[in-house]
Amino acid sequence: MKQAVVIGGGLGGLATAIRLAHGGYAVTLLEQQPAVGGKLQRVKLGAYTFDRGPSTITMKHAFEGLFRSVGRRFEDYARFYPVESGTRNYFADGSRVDVSLDIARMEQQIASYSAADARNLRPFLKEAKLLYELADAHFMNRLLISARDMFNVGLVTSLFRIRPLTTLQQRLMKYFQHPNTHALFGRYATYVGSDPAQAPAIFTMLAHVETMLGVYGVQGGTYAIVQAYERLARELGVNIVTNTKAERIVVRGNQVHGVESSQAYYPADLVVANGDVLTVHQTLLAPSHRRGMTQERIDRYEPSLSGFVLLAGVKQRYDMLGHHTVFFPKHYGREFYDIFQRKQAPQDPAIYLCHTGYAEAGMAPQGHSNLFILVNAPYLSSTWDWEERGANYQRHVLQLLEQRGLAGLTEQVEQLAVYTPDQLQRDTSAHRGAIYGISSNGVHQTFARPSNKSDINGLWFVGGTTHPGGGTPMVSLSGQLVAEAILAEADR
């Protein structure tokens, strides 16, 4: 039986391990943290339970499809439920729009500040649907490894149709006039760690994903997806080793032979690295084996934005909050100038909150709230020191939330944990603390990401820094697609 080692137990690595084990490989998965999940972890603070990491779940078919591919049913392992309110958005002028399946209601809410924007909502969503269908057919569900893959007629034709040189912001300006609506849909660029003024218009498709395919929660919290993947992997015989950090991928000639950790050596015919591609090349491969990914090339990639996270156990509930809530500032675009140009934490940012206790009892004591609070932050550089500035910024974010409607929040917090880009880098080896690895600012960084297949025989990559990109369903698809490509090669 062939031996495979998967480095990293995020959803991409778990998906790879599941498919390879089902395909006949003996699989060992190495995870440096105490629990699998990668950036998605469960945190308990007293009587409060939190998901640290991804919280907005869309494209549930991507998760269900993995289970079907190995003859199982996702619903036997975890349960999705629709988040009827979608994402609740508050603007500086007091307006509110709930992005959900209820398009008529969205039109009414948008009309409260712009009748013209409300009239253009359905034409905009029609284009978003077209872009999603093109991406789904020609980009998301296939690997782009060979020249034949890259220059496939369907893919090339689709690239022209999705207007790759048009930015998301430019596309929004075609349909909408009001800054509220620009912020509402421009925020989709942040789903891939990018700036709406630079990210390609293809991310318009996320409006279709949220308003037509829907937003979902998971019973027991988002970490229940990780638990479902872990349970299935173990059932299929995957050997999961936690608290074990890979230190070197062993290569002889041009063939992988195994993985060294501080505890042991794991021989392998095949190695799949689920983690930041740039970090893997910098830390796990000898310079002589990095011909396709030199330091100069690594330095040319712009990292995605990072995140500043507060997990707050709060002694009250706020009726204005939904399951997902966003508070926008008056001038949303300044946030991205601060992050990508000044490389400073924004002083007047959009603030996202997830309150899973909104839908599920047991995540917080009755009448209390478990708030996951996220502010976009710059990737790590010498211009911002979180150790020096983190405490003040924490107070600043809580004060902003009080100003935006959560009266008395600071005094009501009884449990609090803070996570900075520094900690994200330490926990997950994310390059420069970037959540999504490489930003999607521009055509090249979006459509020409590092390949899933290395020049080294037997070495593959999965996760948000490679194809098809960042986001929870995308990294799971990445793992599944790579495993299926490996199995197909073995059959030839």
C-alpha positions, 0 to 999 in steps of 0.5 A, a space after each residue: 500500500 502506498 504511503 501518503 503524508 498530509 501536512 496540515 489538518 485544515 479542511 483542505 488537508 482533511 479533504 485530501 486525506 479522506 479521498 486518498 484513504 478511500 482511494 487506497 492510500 495509507 495516510 498520515 496527517 500531521 497537524 502542528 496545533 493540538 486539534 485539527 481544523 487549521 484556522 478554524 478552531 473551537 474556543 471555550 471561555 467559561 460558559 461561552 463557546 466560540 468558533 475562531 475562524 471562518 463563520 459565514 458558510 456558503 456553497 454547502 454542496 462543496 462539503 456534501 460533495 466530498 462525503 458523497 465522493 466516498 459513499 457517505 452522507 454529510 447529514 449523518 455527520 453534521 447538520 446545516 441549517 439556513 440562516 434566514 436573516 443572511 447578513 445584517 448590514 448597518 451603515 453610518 447613515 442609520 440604514 440597514 440592509 439584510 442580504 438574504 434570500 428575500 430579494 423583495 425585502 432587500 429592494 425595499 431596504 435599499 430603496 430607503 436610501 436609493 430608489 435607483 439602486 433598488 431598481 438595479 438590484 435584480 439586473 445586478 444579481 442576474 449578472 452575478 448568477 452568470 459569473 457564478 455559473 461560468 466560474 463553477 463550470 470552468 474554474 472552481 471544479 477543475 485544476 489548472 496544472 498543465 498548459 492544456 488546462 490553462 488554455 482550455 477553450 471553455 476556460 479562455 472564453 469564460 475569462 473574456 466573459 467575466 471581464 478579468 481587467 474590470 475591478 469589483 468596484 468598477 462593476 458595482 459603479 455600473 449598477 449602483 450610485 450610493 456608497 452604502 450599496 458599494 460597501 454592501 457588495 464591495 465587501 465581498 472582496 474581503 472574503 478572499 482577503 482583498 481590496 474591492 478597488 483592485 479585486 477582479 469583478 468575478 467576485 460579484 458572483 458572491 452576491 449570487 451565492 448569498 442571495 440565491 444559494 443561501 447562507 448556512 449555519 451548522 448545528 454545534 457551530 462551524 467547528 462541527 464541519 471539522 469534527 465531521 471531516 475528522 470523524 470520517 477520516 478516522 473511519 477511513 483509517 487516516 492516522 491523525 497526529 496532532 501537536 506535531 510540526 513538520 520540519 522538512 520535506 525530504 527530497 532525493 533526486 527529484 522525488 519526495 521520500 518523506 517528512 521529518 518532524 521533531 518527533 519522528 520521520 514519516 516515509 512517504 511516496 506522496 506528500 500533500 502540503 495543506 498550508 501556505 504554499 509560500 511558507 512551505 517553500 521557505 521553511 520545509 524545502 531546501 533551496 536546491 528544491 525550490 527552483 519554481 518558487 525562489 525567494 524573489 518570486 515569493 516576495 513579489 506576491 502580495 499577501 492578503 489582509 489579515 484579521 484582528 479578532 475578539 472573542 467576547 462573552 457578553 452578559 446581555 443580548 442585543 436585539 439589533 444583531 443577527 447571526 451575522 452583522 456588519 457595521 460599516 463606517 462612513 468612508 469604507 474605502 479608507 480601510 483598504 488604503 490603511 491596510 494595503 498602502 499604509 500597512 496600518 490597522 484601520 482607525 474607522 473600519 467595518 466591523 463584522 460580528 458572528 453571534 452563533 448564540 442567536 440561533 443555538 442555545 448552549 453557546 452562551 448562558 441564557 440572555 448572554 451573547 457569544 460574539 466573534 468580532 472581526 476587523 480586517 487588519 494588515 499582513 505583518 510588517 514593520 509598520 505595525 506592532 501588535 504586541 505594542 498596540 494590540 491592547 489599545 486597538 482592542 479598546 478602540 474596536 469595542 468603543 466603535 461598536 458602542 458608538 454604532 449601537 451596542 451600548 455599554 458593551 465594554 462593561 458587559 464583557 465578562 470573557 475576552 480573548 484576543 487574536 492578532 495576525 502574529 498569533 495567526 502566523 504562530 498557530 498556522 504558519 500563515 505567511 506574514 499572518 495573512 488569512 488567505 495567503 495571497 491576495 486577489 488584488 489583480 488578475 495575476 494573483 487571482 487567476 495565476 496562483 501557485 500550482 497545486 502540483 510541484 515540479 518535485 515528483 510526489 509533492 502537491 499543494 492544497 489550500 487557500 494559497 493555491 487553486 481554486 483560492 481562499 474561503 471555506 468551500 474553496 479549500 475543501 474543493 482544493 483538497 478533493 480535486 487534488 486527491 482525485 487528480 493523484 488517484 487518476 494519475 495512479 490509474 494511468 
